[in-house]
Amino acid sequence: MNLLKEFRNFAARGNVVDLAVGVIIGAAFGKIVTSLVSDIVMPPIGLVLGHVDFSNLFVNLSGAHYDSLAAAKAAGAPTINYGVFINNIIDFTIVAFVIFLMVRQVNRFVVRETTTKDCPCCCSSIPLKAVKCPHCTADIKQV
């Protein structure tokens, strides 16, 4: 019974619930980004590069000729799907950039509690309650 109680306490913690919500939202956001990349970003890039469809780029390892990746897969041919890999790299880059922008904005609004201050004599970082600098031994005025 103790194990169940511990598990309940673990699952009820706020950070576990926050993590679960983050994973669910992240999965939904991943679908949006995948659609953005494959349906909006990649077609113009393929057009500029001469009507290349990245998702259909592959190396056939069987020696037989297939017109598309779908045909090769339907025949059970071994393939290296480097076009799909390129799409996944672009997906990741866009997701990472959007997350960077979101974290950057959130950090602007987060109030950080300072625990240190600079020594007026040597500019070293010292605790807020310090009365003497441990670096230059200067007396620090308490304000």
Steps between C-alpha positions, in 0.01 A plus 500: 500500500790735567610473137156609375499796737844607381391468138187707564708773665746493210226523236318778687805726508464813291812443292382156384166643389679791331723254317201299380328814371822607329537164325139509376528858374840420346356206307217715364744778415721248321213409267448867417868553426518183289207626294661845473823350370357238264203700369623861501880526530621207291293552180654844424849367582439204269376738228812716528719189483330373185179331617677279750275324751729435795271237649541292183882504495645158576780261414382158389722223637338213311628586152153509342353830374205662675344832400407602852571418860144371537555254214828381652337452840204317343745262334684450828827637363759618753546878472689784664241776531724806517222734380287414803809559713543847345135579578551387861807721535299799377215406739742487791662831407165678485381346829827590674484858369137548607574357846801732525278799419237391752752445781662833417165679538410317821839588652429868444202481736652277767606696807826363628590536864855624531715335763824685426627851447824646370771619738540879450880468524597194293170431312499133613169329555422467872193391701241771571550472878880524483658772716855433381613401150675160506708598198641843586397512873332838453223594747163496329232748605165340577224692327 
